[in-house]
Amino acid sequence: MLDNLMMGFGAALTPANLLWCFVGVLAGTVIGLLPGLGSTTGVAVLLPLTLSFEPLTALIMLAGIYYGAQYGGTITSVLISTPGEAASVVTAIDGYQMARRGRAGAALSIAAIGSFVAAIVSLVLLVAMAPPFAKLALDFGPPENLAVMLLGLTTIVSFSSGARLRGLAMAVLGILLATVGVDAATGLPRYTFGDVDLLSGLPFVQVMIGLFAVGEVLYQIRQGAAAPIRARFRDLVINREELSRSKGAIARGSLIGYLLGCLPGAGSTLASFLAYGVEKRVSKHRDEFGHGAIEGVASPESANNAAANANFVPTLALGIPGGATTAVLLGAFMMYGIQPGPLLFDEQPELVWGLLASFFIGNVLLLVLNLPLAPLFAQMLRIPYGYMYPLILVTSFVGAYSIDNNMFSVWIVFVSGLVGYFMKKFDLPMAPLVLGLVIGPLFEKALVQTSAMGDGDLTLILTRPIALVVLALAALLVAGPSLLKLLPRREKETV
């Protein structure tokens, strides 16, 4: 395996491949900055430009766009509460609050560091364990996916910030909104009211732009224009205490992101939500979550990047895309006459290992590119908000329009912005609503398929060993913190 990796670095470290890897991560960062574009659109739009390239060079550039966009989406999430990528939605919760306290540079720095560490950890695991994880992914059927969705739903409690009832209500609302579209069981339209634009469901990215960006602008205007943040440059740099607090969060986020990223269809968004929920349950500073906890940035960002890399496990080893962007990349493989699957590692070793080696190189480039620039990006907050608000609104609406090139997306952003404003005004937790929107379609699909497999008997899930392990983890996540609180009391009583 080490010989294969050395061969991969030899193929990736050519001047042309290094140049296009840099172009890819830079273009990906810029694409991630623009709300509504995202890595999937970026890769799809720039794919035709690579037709004259060698296959390895083209795939290195396209992969660089993919993971470069992950960090680009973080920048706008932290600075202006506008997630450029769906997977960056969770980062906006604490990252934006850190920015409001003058710690935007620290938030962007820990996002870059966490993403880099997670990328290296996930890539080491990817290189060492891709074949066995691919075989394990083959054992993941609808019952196992249903168990994973139930695990994701258990994190709703973590997002409720003490108002558990309101959090559950928002999560239920999110799941109900996710039912708009085509019924997974019958294939018939549901809650579309005859509108063809709703057949594919409520567009997630447009809803997120409205809730977070437009909602925040409306709320700040109603509160009165806040003074620009006048933080000193040294306050924008991450300190030793914040690094120390983030170590465990980065490690846990990386592991969660890798495990979920290996599953076809789970995606980076679910990984970031689950990592945030777990971190909030185990952190010693859980009261700070939602108000600017650095762990609330480190954990989801690490999970996001680890899942993005792990998405290549099913893509390369099975020929099954791990997410939307890897589905486009799978098309790039086909375009060059390359068939991903179990035989790819034997038939095209230089291409596979060269692509994997480029992930290491690309993430080093991202760290070198973004870590020194984090304080510089944070200086944007010095701009008076009277200039920032129109820019945010224009960027949000234009970005939304560019996704599908119709006014329906713009109206979705507008209505979602009003909803976001009233949620902020009445202190309703937004994250459970978003989590419900993310998990709803996946949960329904797994539920329908499991029911079909068991002829209507959902206890089928209890006969599957992997599903039972995942359900046990879900139960531990819910009951674990309460049980831990009882342990000191019992010790004192015995004393």
Secondary structure as GFF3:
##gff-version 3
##sequence-region A 1 495
A	DSSP	alpha_helix	2	12	.	.	.	ID=ss1
A	DSSP	alpha_helix	15	33	.	.	.	ID=ss2
A	DSSP	alpha_helix	38	46	.	.	.	ID=ss3
A	DSSP	three_ten_helix	47	50	.	.	.	ID=ss4
A	DSSP	alpha_helix	55	80	.	.	.	ID=ss5
A	DSSP	three_ten_helix	86	88	.	.	.	ID=ss6
A	DSSP	alpha_helix	89	100	.	.	.	ID=ss7
A	DSSP	alpha_helix	104	138	.	.	.	ID=ss8
A	DSSP	alpha_helix	142	154	.	.	.	ID=ss9
A	DSSP	three_ten_helix	155	160	.	.	.	ID=ss10
A	DSSP	alpha_helix	164	177	.	.	.	ID=ss11
A	DSSP	beta_strand	181	182	.	.	.	ID=ss12
A	DSSP	beta_strand	189	190	.	.	.	ID=ss13
A	DSSP	three_ten_helix	196	198	.	.	.	ID=ss14
A	DSSP	alpha_helix	204	208	.	.	.	ID=ss15
A	DSSP	pi_helix	209	214	.	.	.	ID=ss16
A	DSSP	alpha_helix	215	223	.	.	.	ID=ss17
A	DSSP	three_ten_helix	233	236	.	.	.	ID=ss18
A	DSSP	alpha_helix	240	261	.	.	.	ID=ss19
A	DSSP	alpha_helix	267	282	.	.	.	ID=ss20
A	DSSP	three_ten_helix	286	288	.	.	.	ID=ss21
A	DSSP	alpha_helix	295	310	.	.	.	ID=ss22
A	DSSP	alpha_helix	312	318	.	.	.	ID=ss23
A	DSSP	alpha_helix	324	335	.	.	.	ID=ss24
A	DSSP	alpha_helix	344	347	.	.	.	ID=ss25
A	DSSP	alpha_helix	349	370	.	.	.	ID=ss26
A	DSSP	alpha_helix	374	378	.	.	.	ID=ss27
A	DSSP	three_ten_helix	379	382	.	.	.	ID=ss28
A	DSSP	alpha_helix	385	404	.	.	.	ID=ss29
A	DSSP	alpha_helix	407	425	.	.	.	ID=ss30
A	DSSP	alpha_helix	431	453	.	.	.	ID=ss31
A	DSSP	three_ten_helix	458	463	.	.	.	ID=ss32
A	DSSP	alpha_helix	465	494	.	.	.	ID=ss33
###
